[in-house]
């Protein structure tokens, strides 16, 4: 993993995002399973990793050009730049925050 001093220029675009769902957005809509989750650090899209059957995080990058993702797995603190194909360490304040079950339910109810 790269240290923060070895990161690519896209890392300067990292900002705190709120994950839009607790699971892969597209897999939830399809009723499909996923392996691990990734969060887009541009918009908060939650997609499944490339080891999952659909690789929705990669498809999101291909559709939007949003270059940075972070792991959405507990205890993991890395990010990935699709453009430069590099890992980088995320500072604690930039880690995606998991929504509580109550907050996720309210967001679905109010369609946010």
Gaussian input, Z-matrix of N, CA and C with variables (Angstrom, degrees):
# hf/3-21g

backbone

0 1
 N
 C     1     B1
 C     2     B2     1     A1
 N     3     B3     2     A2     1     D1
 C     4     B4     3     A3     2     D2
 C     5     B5     4     A4     3     D3
 N     6     B6     5     A5     4     D4
 C     7     B7     6     A6     5     D5
 C     8     B8     7     A7     6     D6
 N     9     B9     8     A8     7     D7
 C    10    B10     9     A9     8     D8
 C    11    B11    10    A10     9     D9
 N    12    B12    11    A11    10    D10
 C    13    B13    12    A12    11    D11
 C    14    B14    13    A13    12    D12
 N    15    B15    14    A14    13    D13
 C    16    B16    15    A15    14    D14
 C    17    B17    16    A16    15    D15
 N    18    B18    17    A17    16    D16
 C    19    B19    18    A18    17    D17
 C    20    B20    19    A19    18    D18
 N    21    B21    20    A20    19    D19
 C    22    B22    21    A21    20    D20
 C    23    B23    22    A22    21    D21
 N    24    B24    23    A23    22    D22
 C    25    B25    24    A24    23    D23
 C    26    B26    25    A25    24    D24
 N    27    B27    26    A26    25    D25
 C    28    B28    27    A27    26    D26
 C    29    B29    28    A28    27    D27
 N    30    B30    29    A29    28    D28
 C    31    B31    30    A30    29    D29
 C    32    B32    31    A31    30    D30
 N    33    B33    32    A32    31    D31
 C    34    B34    33    A33    32    D32
 C    35    B35    34    A34    33    D33
 N    36    B36    35    A35    34    D34
 C    37    B37    36    A36    35    D35
 C    38    B38    37    A37    36    D36
 N    39    B39    38    A38    37    D37
 C    40    B40    39    A39    38    D38
 C    41    B41    40    A40    39    D39
 N    42    B42    41    A41    40    D40
 C    43    B43    42    A42    41    D41
 C    44    B44    43    A43    42    D42
 N    45    B45    44    A44    43    D43
 C    46    B46    45    A45    44    D44
 C    47    B47    46    A46    45    D45
 N    48    B48    47    A47    46    D46
 C    49    B49    48    A48    47    D47
 C    50    B50    49    A49    48    D48
 N    51    B51    50    A50    49    D49
 C    52    B52    51    A51    50    D50
 C    53    B53    52    A52    51    D51
 N    54    B54    53    A53    52    D52
 C    55    B55    54    A54    53    D53
 C    56    B56    55    A55    54    D54
 N    57    B57    56    A56    55    D55
 C    58    B58    57    A57    56    D56
 C    59    B59    58    A58    57    D57
 N    60    B60    59    A59    58    D58
 C    61    B61    60    A60    59    D59
 C    62    B62    61    A61    60    D60
 N    63    B63    62    A62    61    D61
 C    64    B64    63    A63    62    D62
 C    65    B65    64    A64    63    D63
 N    66    B66    65    A65    64    D64
 C    67    B67    66    A66    65    D65
 C    68    B68    67    A67    66    D66
 N    69    B69    68    A68    67    D67
 C    70    B70    69    A69    68    D68
 C    71    B71    70    A70    69    D69
 N    72    B72    71    A71    70    D70
 C    73    B73    72    A72    71    D71
 C    74    B74    73    A73    72    D72
 N    75    B75    74    A74    73    D73
 C    76    B76    75    A75    74    D74
 C    77    B77    76    A76    75    D75
 N    78    B78    77    A77    76    D76
 C    79    B79    78    A78    77    D77
 C    80    B80    79    A79    78    D78
 N    81    B81    80    A80    79    D79
 C    82    B82    81    A81    80    D80
 C    83    B83    82    A82    81    D81
 N    84    B84    83    A83    82    D82
 C    85    B85    84    A84    83    D83
 C    86    B86    85    A85    84    D84
 N    87    B87    86    A86    85    D85
 C    88    B88    87    A87    86    D86
 C    89    B89    88    A88    87    D87
 N    90    B90    89    A89    88    D88
 C    91    B91    90    A90    89    D89
 C    92    B92    91    A91    90    D90
 N    93    B93    92    A92    91    D91
 C    94    B94    93    A93    92    D92
 C    95    B95    94    A94    93    D93
 N    96    B96    95    A95    94    D94
 C    97    B97    96    A96    95    D95
 C    98    B98    97    A97    96    D96
 N    99    B99    98    A98    97    D97
 C   100   B100    99    A99    98    D98
 C   101   B101   100   A100    99    D99
 N   102   B102   101   A101   100   D100
 C   103   B103   102   A102   101   D101
 C   104   B104   103   A103   102   D102
 N   105   B105   104   A104   103   D103
 C   106   B106   105   A105   104   D104
 C   107   B107   106   A106   105   D105
 N   108   B108   107   A107   106   D106
 C   109   B109   108   A108   107   D107
 C   110   B110   109   A109   108   D108
 N   111   B111   110   A110   109   D109
 C   112   B112   111   A111   110   D110
 C   113   B113   112   A112   111   D111
 N   114   B114   113   A113   112   D112
 C   115   B115   114   A114   113   D113
 C   116   B116   115   A115   114   D114
 N   117   B117   116   A116   115   D115
 C   118   B118   117   A117   116   D116
 C   119   B119   118   A118   117   D117
 N   120   B120   119   A119   118   D118
 C   121   B121   120   A120   119   D119
 C   122   B122   121   A121   120   D120
 N   123   B123   122   A122   121   D121
 C   124   B124   123   A123   122   D122
 C   125   B125   124   A124   123   D123
 N   126   B126   125   A125   124   D124
 C   127   B127   126   A126   125   D125
 C   128   B128   127   A127   126   D126
 N   129   B129   128   A128   127   D127
 C   130   B130   129   A129   128   D128
 C   131   B131   130   A130   129   D129
 N   132   B132   131   A131   130   D130
 C   133   B133   132   A132   131   D131
 C   134   B134   133   A133   132   D132
 N   135   B135   134   A134   133   D133
 C   136   B136   135   A135   134   D134
 C   137   B137   136   A136   135   D135
 N   138   B138   137   A137   136   D136
 C   139   B139   138   A138   137   D137
 C   140   B140   139   A139   138   D138
 N   141   B141   140   A140   139   D139
 C   142   B142   141   A141   140   D140
 C   143   B143   142   A142   141   D141
 N   144   B144   143   A143   142   D142
 C   145   B145   144   A144   143   D143
 C   146   B146   145   A145   144   D144
 N   147   B147   146   A146   145   D145
 C   148   B148   147   A147   146   D146
 C   149   B149   148   A148   147   D147
 N   150   B150   149   A149   148   D148
 C   151   B151   150   A150   149   D149
 C   152   B152   151   A151   150   D150
 N   153   B153   152   A152   151   D151
 C   154   B154   153   A153   152   D152
 C   155   B155   154   A154   153   D153
 N   156   B156   155   A155   154   D154
 C   157   B157   156   A156   155   D155
 C   158   B158   157   A157   156   D156
 N   159   B159   158   A158   157   D157
 C   160   B160   159   A159   158   D158
 C   161   B161   160   A160   159   D159
 N   162   B162   161   A161   160   D160
 C   163   B163   162   A162   161   D161
 C   164   B164   163   A163   162   D162
 N   165   B165   164   A164   163   D163
 C   166   B166   165   A165   164   D164
 C   167   B167   166   A166   165   D165
 N   168   B168   167   A167   166   D166
 C   169   B169   168   A168   167   D167
 C   170   B170   169   A169   168   D168
 N   171   B171   170   A170   169   D169
 C   172   B172   171   A171   170   D170
 C   173   B173   172   A172   171   D171
 N   174   B174   173   A173   172   D172
 C   175   B175   174   A174   173   D173
 C   176   B176   175   A175   174   D174
 N   177   B177   176   A176   175   D175
 C   178   B178   177   A177   176   D176
 C   179   B179   178   A178   177   D177
 N   180   B180   179   A179   178   D178
 C   181   B181   180   A180   179   D179
 C   182   B182   181   A181   180   D180
 N   183   B183   182   A182   181   D181
 C   184   B184   183   A183   182   D182
 C   185   B185   184   A184   183   D183
 N   186   B186   185   A185   184   D184
 C   187   B187   186   A186   185   D185
 C   188   B188   187   A187   186   D186
 N   189   B189   188   A188   187   D187
 C   190   B190   189   A189   188   D188
 C   191   B191   190   A190   189   D189
 N   192   B192   191   A191   190   D190
 C   193   B193   192   A192   191   D191
 C   194   B194   193   A193   192   D192
 N   195   B195   194   A194   193   D193
 C   196   B196   195   A195   194   D194
 C   197   B197   196   A196   195   D195
 N   198   B198   197   A197   196   D196
 C   199   B199   198   A198   197   D197
 C   200   B200   199   A199   198   D198
 N   201   B201   200   A200   199   D199
 C   202   B202   201   A201   200   D200
 C   203   B203   202   A202   201   D201
 N   204   B204   203   A203   202   D202
 C   205   B205   204   A204   203   D203
 C   206   B206   205   A205   204   D204
 N   207   B207   206   A206   205   D205
 C   208   B208   207   A207   206   D206
 C   209   B209   208   A208   207   D207
 N   210   B210   209   A209   208   D208
 C   211   B211   210   A210   209   D209
 C   212   B212   211   A211   210   D210
 N   213   B213   212   A212   211   D211
 C   214   B214   213   A213   212   D212
 C   215   B215   214   A214   213   D213
 N   216   B216   215   A215   214   D214
 C   217   B217   216   A216   215   D215
 C   218   B218   217   A217   216   D216
 N   219   B219   218   A218   217   D217
 C   220   B220   219   A219   218   D218
 C   221   B221   220   A220   219   D219
 N   222   B222   221   A221   220   D220
 C   223   B223   222   A222   221   D221
 C   224   B224   223   A223   222   D222
 N   225   B225   224   A224   223   D223
 C   226   B226   225   A225   224   D224
 C   227   B227   226   A226   225   D225
 N   228   B228   227   A227   226   D226
 C   229   B229   228   A228   227   D227
 C   230   B230   229   A229   228   D228
 N   231   B231   230   A230   229   D229
 C   232   B232   231   A231   230   D230
 C   233   B233   232   A232   231   D231
 N   234   B234   233   A233   232   D232
 C   235   B235   234   A234   233   D233
 C   236   B236   235   A235   234   D234
 N   237   B237   236   A236   235   D235
 C   238   B238   237   A237   236   D236
 C   239   B239   238   A238   237   D237
 N   240   B240   239   A239   238   D238
 C   241   B241   240   A240   239   D239
 C   242   B242   241   A241   240   D240
 N   243   B243   242   A242   241   D241
 C   244   B244   243   A243   242   D242
 C   245   B245   244   A244   243   D243
 N   246   B246   245   A245   244   D244
 C   247   B247   246   A246   245   D245
 C   248   B248   247   A247   246   D246
 N   249   B249   248   A248   247   D247
 C   250   B250   249   A249   248   D248
 C   251   B251   250   A250   249   D249
 N   252   B252   251   A251   250   D250
 C   253   B253   252   A252   251   D251
 C   254   B254   253   A253   252   D252
 N   255   B255   254   A254   253   D253
 C   256   B256   255   A255   254   D254
 C   257   B257   256   A256   255   D255
 N   258   B258   257   A257   256   D256
 C   259   B259   258   A258   257   D257
 C   260   B260   259   A259   258   D258
 N   261   B261   260   A260   259   D259
 C   262   B262   261   A261   260   D260
 C   263   B263   262   A262   261   D261
 N   264   B264   263   A263   262   D262
 C   265   B265   264   A264   263   D263
 C   266   B266   265   A265   264   D264
 N   267   B267   266   A266   265   D265
 C   268   B268   267   A267   266   D266
 C   269   B269   268   A268   267   D267
 N   270   B270   269   A269   268   D268
 C   271   B271   270   A270   269   D269
 C   272   B272   271   A271   270   D270
 N   273   B273   272   A272   271   D271
 C   274   B274   273   A273   272   D272
 C   275   B275   274   A274   273   D273
 N   276   B276   275   A275   274   D274
 C   277   B277   276   A276   275   D275
 C   278   B278   277   A277   276   D276
 N   279   B279   278   A278   277   D277
 C   280   B280   279   A279   278   D278
 C   281   B281   280   A280   279   D279
 N   282   B282   281   A281   280   D280
 C   283   B283   282   A282   281   D281
 C   284   B284   283   A283   282   D282
 N   285   B285   284   A284   283   D283
 C   286   B286   285   A285   284   D284
 C   287   B287   286   A286   285   D285
 N   288   B288   287   A287   286   D286
 C   289   B289   288   A288   287   D287
 C   290   B290   289   A289   288   D288
 N   291   B291   290   A290   289   D289
 C   292   B292   291   A291   290   D290
 C   293   B293   292   A292   291   D291
 N   294   B294   293   A293   292   D292
 C   295   B295   294   A294   293   D293
 C   296   B296   295   A295   294   D294
 N   297   B297   296   A296   295   D295
 C   298   B298   297   A297   296   D296
 C   299   B299   298   A298   297   D297
 N   300   B300   299   A299   298   D298
 C   301   B301   300   A300   299   D299
 C   302   B302   301   A301   300   D300
 N   303   B303   302   A302   301   D301
 C   304   B304   303   A303   302   D302
 C   305   B305   304   A304   303   D303
 N   306   B306   305   A305   304   D304
 C   307   B307   306   A306   305   D305
 C   308   B308   307   A307   306   D306
 N   309   B309   308   A308   307   D307
 C   310   B310   309   A309   308   D308
 C   311   B311   310   A310   309   D309
 N   312   B312   311   A311   310   D310
 C   313   B313   312   A312   311   D311
 C   314   B314   313   A313   312   D312
 N   315   B315   314   A314   313   D313
 C   316   B316   315   A315   314   D314
 C   317   B317   316   A316   315   D315
 N   318   B318   317   A317   316   D316
 C   319   B319   318   A318   317   D317
 C   320   B320   319   A319   318   D318
 N   321   B321   320   A320   319   D319
 C   322   B322   321   A321   320   D320
 C   323   B323   322   A322   321   D321
 N   324   B324   323   A323   322   D322
 C   325   B325   324   A324   323   D323
 C   326   B326   325   A325   324   D324
 N   327   B327   326   A326   325   D325
 C   328   B328   327   A327   326   D326
 C   329   B329   328   A328   327   D327
 N   330   B330   329   A329   328   D328
 C   331   B331   330   A330   329   D329
 C   332   B332   331   A331   330   D330
 N   333   B333   332   A332   331   D331
 C   334   B334   333   A333   332   D332
 C   335   B335   334   A334   333   D333

   B1=1.4468
   B2=1.5274
   B3=1.2981
   B4=1.4616
   B5=1.5206
   B6=1.3009
   B7=1.4621
   B8=1.5225
   B9=1.3190
   B10=1.4602
   B11=1.5246
   B12=1.3299
   B13=1.4618
   B14=1.5201
   B15=1.3398
   B16=1.4580
   B17=1.5302
   B18=1.2983
   B19=1.4546
   B20=1.5272
   B21=1.3140
   B22=1.4582
   B23=1.5255
   B24=1.3114
   B25=1.4708
   B26=1.5267
   B27=1.3314
   B28=1.4611
   B29=1.5266
   B30=1.3185
   B31=1.4622
   B32=1.5237
   B33=1.3131
   B34=1.4669
   B35=1.5335
   B36=1.3455
   B37=1.4619
   B38=1.5295
   B39=1.3464
   B40=1.4591
   B41=1.5189
   B42=1.3193
   B43=1.4577
   B44=1.5142
   B45=1.3016
   B46=1.4652
   B47=1.5230
   B48=1.3144
   B49=1.4647
   B50=1.5206
   B51=1.2993
   B52=1.4570
   B53=1.5202
   B54=1.3371
   B55=1.4659
   B56=1.5189
   B57=1.3231
   B58=1.4668
   B59=1.5217
   B60=1.3248
   B61=1.4683
   B62=1.5194
   B63=1.3262
   B64=1.4721
   B65=1.5152
   B66=1.3243
   B67=1.4590
   B68=1.5080
   B69=1.3257
   B70=1.4663
   B71=1.5279
   B72=1.3245
   B73=1.4645
   B74=1.5255
   B75=1.3234
   B76=1.4638
   B77=1.5293
   B78=1.3358
   B79=1.4708
   B80=1.5233
   B81=1.3286
   B82=1.4656
   B83=1.5247
   B84=1.3316
   B85=1.4712
   B86=1.5245
   B87=1.3432
   B88=1.4669
   B89=1.5259
   B90=1.3344
   B91=1.4554
   B92=1.5161
   B93=1.3428
   B94=1.4654
   B95=1.5291
   B96=1.3323
   B97=1.4703
   B98=1.5233
   B99=1.3180
   B100=1.4667
   B101=1.5086
   B102=1.3332
   B103=1.4626
   B104=1.5195
   B105=1.3047
   B106=1.4579
   B107=1.5215
   B108=1.3302
   B109=1.4556
   B110=1.5183
   B111=1.3383
   B112=1.4575
   B113=1.5211
   B114=1.3366
   B115=1.4600
   B116=1.5225
   B117=1.3228
   B118=1.4594
   B119=1.5205
   B120=1.3199
   B121=1.4567
   B122=1.5237
   B123=1.3271
   B124=1.4660
   B125=1.5244
   B126=1.3512
   B127=1.4688
   B128=1.5250
   B129=1.3317
   B130=1.4550
   B131=1.5206
   B132=1.3354
   B133=1.4675
   B134=1.5279
   B135=1.3283
   B136=1.4615
   B137=1.5208
   B138=1.3251
   B139=1.4604
   B140=1.5073
   B141=1.3147
   B142=1.4606
   B143=1.5277
   B144=1.3337
   B145=1.4658
   B146=1.5316
   B147=1.3065
   B148=1.4597
   B149=1.5262
   B150=1.3335
   B151=1.4631
   B152=1.5195
   B153=1.3196
   B154=1.4586
   B155=1.5275
   B156=1.3042
   B157=1.4567
   B158=1.5139
   B159=1.3347
   B160=1.4564
   B161=1.5239
   B162=1.3294
   B163=1.4773
   B164=1.5340
   B165=1.3242
   B166=1.4628
   B167=1.5246
   B168=1.3277
   B169=1.4732
   B170=1.5299
   B171=1.3222
   B172=1.4727
   B173=1.5313
   B174=1.3154
   B175=1.4641
   B176=1.5278
   B177=1.3434
   B178=1.4637
   B179=1.5358
   B180=1.3275
   B181=1.4716
   B182=1.5231
   B183=1.3216
   B184=1.4693
   B185=1.5313
   B186=1.3209
   B187=1.4642
   B188=1.5283
   B189=1.3428
   B190=1.4621
   B191=1.5269
   B192=1.3270
   B193=1.4645
   B194=1.5163
   B195=1.3261
   B196=1.4696
   B197=1.5299
   B198=1.3348
   B199=1.4666
   B200=1.5177
   B201=1.3260
   B202=1.4636
   B203=1.5167
   B204=1.3303
   B205=1.4633
   B206=1.5176
   B207=1.3181
   B208=1.4633
   B209=1.5199
   B210=1.3147
   B211=1.4540
   B212=1.5179
   B213=1.3250
   B214=1.4630
   B215=1.5246
   B216=1.3276
   B217=1.4575
   B218=1.5185
   B219=1.3146
   B220=1.4749
   B221=1.5224
   B222=1.3369
   B223=1.4572
   B224=1.5216
   B225=1.3259
   B226=1.4657
   B227=1.5219
   B228=1.3380
   B229=1.4730
   B230=1.5272
   B231=1.3126
   B232=1.4599
   B233=1.5234
   B234=1.3205
   B235=1.4578
   B236=1.5193
   B237=1.3131
   B238=1.4627
   B239=1.5170
   B240=1.3317
   B241=1.4562
   B242=1.5221
   B243=1.3388
   B244=1.4612
   B245=1.5221
   B246=1.3122
   B247=1.4566
   B248=1.5267
   B249=1.3224
   B250=1.4687
   B251=1.5259
   B252=1.3293
   B253=1.4632
   B254=1.5302
   B255=1.3506
   B256=1.4605
   B257=1.5245
   B258=1.3230
   B259=1.4588
   B260=1.5172
   B261=1.3171
   B262=1.4600
   B263=1.5218
   B264=1.3244
   B265=1.4581
   B266=1.5192
   B267=1.3211
   B268=1.4700
   B269=1.5178
   B270=1.3187
   B271=1.4637
   B272=1.5312
   B273=1.3244
   B274=1.4756
   B275=1.5218
   B276=1.3168
   B277=1.4702
   B278=1.5299
   B279=1.3195
   B280=1.4677
   B281=1.5233
   B282=1.3310
   B283=1.4649
   B284=1.5166
   B285=1.3432
   B286=1.4708
   B287=1.5234
   B288=1.3061
   B289=1.4645
   B290=1.5154
   B291=1.3212
   B292=1.4608
   B293=1.5226
   B294=1.3160
   B295=1.4605
   B296=1.5176
   B297=1.2976
   B298=1.4547
   B299=1.5320
   B300=1.3203
   B301=1.4667
   B302=1.5274
   B303=1.3358
   B304=1.4667
   B305=1.5313
   B306=1.3338
   B307=1.4702
   B308=1.5228
   B309=1.3298
   B310=1.4660
   B311=1.5311
   B312=1.3433
   B313=1.4695
   B314=1.5196
   B315=1.3246
   B316=1.4643
   B317=1.5250
   B318=1.3267
   B319=1.4632
   B320=1.5195
   B321=1.3437
   B322=1.4685
   B323=1.5197
   B324=1.3362
   B325=1.4617
   B326=1.5188
   B327=1.3475
   B328=1.4589
   B329=1.5309
   B330=1.3419
   B331=1.4693
   B332=1.5278
   B333=1.3452
   B334=1.4708
   B335=1.4863
   A1=108.11
   A2=115.87
   A3=120.53
   A4=110.77
   A5=115.98
   A6=118.59
   A7=107.95
   A8=116.38
   A9=119.66
   A10=111.99
   A11=117.90
   A12=119.70
   A13=111.72
   A14=118.62
   A15=122.34
   A16=112.81
   A17=117.21
   A18=120.76
   A19=112.09
   A20=115.25
   A21=120.12
   A22=109.58
   A23=116.13
   A24=119.82
   A25=113.45
   A26=118.57
   A27=120.42
   A28=112.47
   A29=116.94
   A30=119.94
   A31=111.01
   A32=117.82
   A33=119.68
   A34=111.24
   A35=117.68
   A36=122.36
   A37=112.94
   A38=117.48
   A39=121.03
   A40=109.52
   A41=114.51
   A42=120.18
   A43=107.44
   A44=116.17
   A45=120.43
   A46=108.48
   A47=117.14
   A48=121.54
   A49=108.77
   A50=115.12
   A51=121.14
   A52=107.40
   A53=117.55
   A54=118.95
   A55=110.45
   A56=115.82
   A57=120.45
   A58=112.43
   A59=118.20
   A60=122.31
   A61=108.93
   A62=115.97
   A63=121.35
   A64=111.59
   A65=117.18
   A66=122.61
   A67=109.38
   A68=116.63
   A69=120.80
   A70=108.96
   A71=115.56
   A72=120.36
   A73=112.52
   A74=116.48
   A75=120.56
   A76=111.59
   A77=117.56
   A78=119.96
   A79=111.00
   A80=117.28
   A81=119.92
   A82=110.25
   A83=116.76
   A84=120.92
   A85=111.56
   A86=116.58
   A87=121.56
   A88=112.82
   A89=116.92
   A90=120.40
   A91=111.37
   A92=116.54
   A93=121.87
   A94=110.60
   A95=116.67
   A96=119.79
   A97=111.19
   A98=116.28
   A99=122.12
   A100=108.50
   A101=116.61
   A102=121.83
   A103=108.61
   A104=117.21
   A105=121.31
   A106=110.36
   A107=115.32
   A108=121.03
   A109=111.63
   A110=115.18
   A111=123.67
   A112=108.18
   A113=115.96
   A114=121.56
   A115=108.83
   A116=116.41
   A117=121.71
   A118=108.00
   A119=116.74
   A120=121.06
   A121=112.67
   A122=117.16
   A123=121.55
   A124=111.22
   A125=116.24
   A126=118.41
   A127=115.20
   A128=119.02
   A129=120.86
   A130=115.09
   A131=118.12
   A132=120.63
   A133=109.12
   A134=116.72
   A135=122.00
   A136=107.32
   A137=116.02
   A138=121.54
   A139=110.82
   A140=115.58
   A141=120.77
   A142=110.15
   A143=114.80
   A144=120.85
   A145=111.06
   A146=115.45
   A147=120.76
   A148=112.89
   A149=117.92
   A150=120.95
   A151=111.86
   A152=116.97
   A153=121.66
   A154=108.79
   A155=115.88
   A156=120.13
   A157=115.37
   A158=117.88
   A159=120.47
   A160=115.22
   A161=118.82
   A162=123.07
   A163=111.75
   A164=116.81
   A165=120.66
   A166=113.93
   A167=118.93
   A168=119.42
   A169=109.74
   A170=117.16
   A171=121.34
   A172=110.41
   A173=117.58
   A174=120.53
   A175=110.80
   A176=116.73
   A177=120.32
   A178=109.95
   A179=117.20
   A180=120.28
   A181=110.35
   A182=117.79
   A183=121.03
   A184=111.95
   A185=117.49
   A186=121.05
   A187=112.83
   A188=117.13
   A189=120.01
   A190=114.45
   A191=116.89
   A192=120.15
   A193=113.51
   A194=118.27
   A195=121.08
   A196=107.34
   A197=118.27
   A198=120.28
   A199=116.89
   A200=119.48
   A201=120.43
   A202=113.01
   A203=114.26
   A204=121.17
   A205=108.17
   A206=114.82
   A207=122.00
   A208=107.45
   A209=115.25
   A210=118.98
   A211=109.01
   A212=116.15
   A213=121.46
   A214=109.48
   A215=114.96
   A216=121.57
   A217=109.21
   A218=116.36
   A219=121.10
   A220=110.46
   A221=114.60
   A222=120.65
   A223=115.15
   A224=118.91
   A225=121.28
   A226=109.12
   A227=115.58
   A228=120.65
   A229=112.32
   A230=117.14
   A231=119.85
   A232=111.04
   A233=113.23
   A234=121.72
   A235=108.36
   A236=116.00
   A237=122.18
   A238=107.98
   A239=116.27
   A240=122.04
   A241=107.59
   A242=116.86
   A243=120.63
   A244=111.53
   A245=117.80
   A246=120.72
   A247=111.41
   A248=117.03
   A249=120.83
   A250=113.07
   A251=116.20
   A252=121.78
   A253=110.52
   A254=114.81
   A255=121.79
   A256=110.76
   A257=114.44
   A258=120.74
   A259=108.73
   A260=116.30
   A261=121.08
   A262=108.20
   A263=115.62
   A264=121.45
   A265=108.66
   A266=115.85
   A267=120.49
   A268=109.50
   A269=117.71
   A270=118.82
   A271=109.24
   A272=117.86
   A273=120.36
   A274=114.10
   A275=118.23
   A276=119.73
   A277=112.74
   A278=118.19
   A279=121.53
   A280=112.84
   A281=118.01
   A282=120.12
   A283=110.27
   A284=117.63
   A285=119.83
   A286=109.94
   A287=116.37
   A288=122.35
   A289=109.46
   A290=115.91
   A291=119.86
   A292=109.30
   A293=115.87
   A294=120.87
   A295=109.01
   A296=116.90
   A297=120.42
   A298=107.91
   A299=116.75
   A300=120.31
   A301=110.39
   A302=116.57
   A303=120.28
   A304=111.17
   A305=116.67
   A306=120.43
   A307=110.83
   A308=117.28
   A309=120.46
   A310=110.36
   A311=117.08
   A312=120.47
   A313=111.98
   A314=116.40
   A315=119.96
   A316=111.52
   A317=116.79
   A318=120.35
   A319=110.68
   A320=117.55
   A321=120.45
   A322=110.10
   A323=117.00
   A324=121.61
   A325=110.44
   A326=116.15
   A327=120.61
   A328=112.20
   A329=116.01
   A330=124.19
   A331=112.50
   A332=116.27
   A333=121.98
   A334=109.25
   D1=140.32
   D2=179.16
   D3=-74.86
   D4=146.72
   D5=171.59
   D6=-77.12
   D7=167.14
   D8=-178.96
   D9=-63.15
   D10=-23.64
   D11=179.28
   D12=-79.43
   D13=-13.57
   D14=-178.93
   D15=-104.58
   D16=12.55
   D17=-174.37
   D18=-73.99
   D19=162.62
   D20=176.85
   D21=-81.75
   D22=170.73
   D23=-176.38
   D24=-66.55
   D25=-20.39
   D26=-179.47
   D27=-68.50
   D28=-23.27
   D29=-177.69
   D30=-62.55
   D31=-24.75
   D32=176.89
   D33=-66.04
   D34=-14.58
   D35=178.89
   D36=-86.75
   D37=-5.73
   D38=-177.92
   D39=-63.85
   D40=132.48
   D41=174.83
   D42=-141.23
   D43=161.41
   D44=178.00
   D45=-67.34
   D46=122.76
   D47=176.96
   D48=-117.97
   D49=155.22
   D50=173.51
   D51=-101.41
   D52=117.63
   D53=177.10
   D54=-57.05
   D55=135.55
   D56=-174.35
   D57=-75.32
   D58=-23.81
   D59=179.72
   D60=-143.78
   D61=173.61
   D62=176.19
   D63=-95.04
   D64=-5.28
   D65=179.76
   D66=-141.64
   D67=177.57
   D68=178.56
   D69=-61.13
   D70=121.92
   D71=-175.96
   D72=-56.31
   D73=-48.67
   D74=-176.48
   D75=-72.19
   D76=-39.21
   D77=178.52
   D78=-65.16
   D79=-38.14
   D80=176.01
   D81=-59.49
   D82=-42.84
   D83=179.58
   D84=-66.34
   D85=-34.42
   D86=-179.39
   D87=-83.99
   D88=-18.30
   D89=-172.42
   D90=75.27
   D91=26.23
   D92=-176.65
   D93=-100.35
   D94=151.20
   D95=176.20
   D96=-80.31
   D97=163.85
   D98=175.66
   D99=-140.46
   D100=167.49
   D101=175.63
   D102=-94.48
   D103=-93.75
   D104=-178.45
   D105=-105.32
   D106=159.02
   D107=-175.21
   D108=-110.55
   D109=150.34
   D110=176.94
   D111=-130.48
   D112=145.69
   D113=179.65
   D114=-115.49
   D115=130.88
   D116=175.15
   D117=-70.67
   D118=127.33
   D119=-178.82
   D120=-85.82
   D121=6.90
   D122=172.72
   D123=-98.40
   D124=-41.94
   D125=-171.45
   D126=-131.15
   D127=-7.73
   D128=179.79
   D129=88.85
   D130=3.44
   D131=176.33
   D132=-57.05
   D133=136.25
   D134=176.53
   D135=-108.58
   D136=121.98
   D137=-179.72
   D138=-132.88
   D139=161.83
   D140=179.08
   D141=-82.57
   D142=156.06
   D143=-176.70
   D144=-75.55
   D145=174.98
   D146=-177.97
   D147=-71.46
   D148=-13.53
   D149=174.77
   D150=-82.24
   D151=-10.05
   D152=176.40
   D153=-81.96
   D154=164.55
   D155=-176.26
   D156=-62.03
   D157=-28.37
   D158=-173.70
   D159=-112.12
   D160=-17.35
   D161=178.96
   D162=51.15
   D163=51.48
   D164=-175.53
   D165=-67.47
   D166=-27.71
   D167=177.31
   D168=-64.56
   D169=-43.79
   D170=177.65
   D171=-65.59
   D172=-40.97
   D173=178.14
   D174=-62.58
   D175=-36.67
   D176=177.08
   D177=-63.45
   D178=-44.30
   D179=176.64
   D180=-59.44
   D181=-47.10
   D182=-178.57
   D183=-62.14
   D184=-33.25
   D185=-178.94
   D186=-81.34
   D187=-32.85
   D188=-172.04
   D189=-110.84
   D190=-24.56
   D191=-174.36
   D192=79.33
   D193=5.36
   D194=177.14
   D195=-66.75
   D196=114.60
   D197=-167.16
   D198=-81.03
   D199=-20.79
   D200=-169.41
   D201=-115.50
   D202=137.01
   D203=172.75
   D204=-128.34
   D205=162.99
   D206=172.75
   D207=-131.11
   D208=151.81
   D209=173.31
   D210=-64.43
   D211=142.20
   D212=176.37
   D213=-110.81
   D214=26.01
   D215=178.28
   D216=-99.04
   D217=139.29
   D218=-178.99
   D219=-57.13
   D220=134.97
   D221=175.79
   D222=83.98
   D223=-8.03
   D224=179.39
   D225=-96.32
   D226=135.54
   D227=-173.55
   D228=-126.56
   D229=29.07
   D230=-177.93
   D231=-106.61
   D232=157.29
   D233=172.49
   D234=-124.68
   D235=170.60
   D236=-178.12
   D237=-141.75
   D238=136.19
   D239=172.75
   D240=-103.37
   D241=116.22
   D242=179.62
   D243=-65.51
   D244=-36.50
   D245=-175.91
   D246=-67.61
   D247=-47.71
   D248=-177.77
   D249=-94.46
   D250=-2.40
   D251=179.31
   D252=51.30
   D253=53.31
   D254=-178.48
   D255=-132.37
   D256=140.79
   D257=168.88
   D258=-83.41
   D259=156.06
   D260=172.43
   D261=-150.88
   D262=154.64
   D263=178.15
   D264=-82.99
   D265=134.30
   D266=178.05
   D267=-93.22
   D268=134.32
   D269=173.25
   D270=-66.13
   D271=149.06
   D272=-175.92
   D273=-52.82
   D274=-35.67
   D275=-178.22
   D276=-71.40
   D277=-13.18
   D278=-179.48
   D279=-100.05
   D280=-4.17
   D281=-179.59
   D282=-65.71
   D283=136.17
   D284=177.43
   D285=-61.99
   D286=136.80
   D287=179.99
   D288=-94.39
   D289=132.82
   D290=175.85
   D291=-77.68
   D292=136.72
   D293=175.94
   D294=-76.24
   D295=146.98
   D296=172.49
   D297=-69.71
   D298=161.57
   D299=178.61
   D300=-60.45
   D301=-37.89
   D302=178.92
   D303=-64.51
   D304=-46.88
   D305=179.52
   D306=-62.67
   D307=-40.21
   D308=179.15
   D309=-64.72
   D310=-41.31
   D311=178.59
   D312=-64.21
   D313=-42.58
   D314=177.72
   D315=-64.56
   D316=-39.56
   D317=178.52
   D318=-62.42
   D319=-41.70
   D320=177.55
   D321=-64.77
   D322=-41.12
   D323=-178.67
   D324=-62.68
   D325=-42.63
   D326=-178.55
   D327=-93.91
   D328=6.91
   D329=178.00
   D330=54.87
   D331=51.33
   D332=175.66
   D333=-120.17

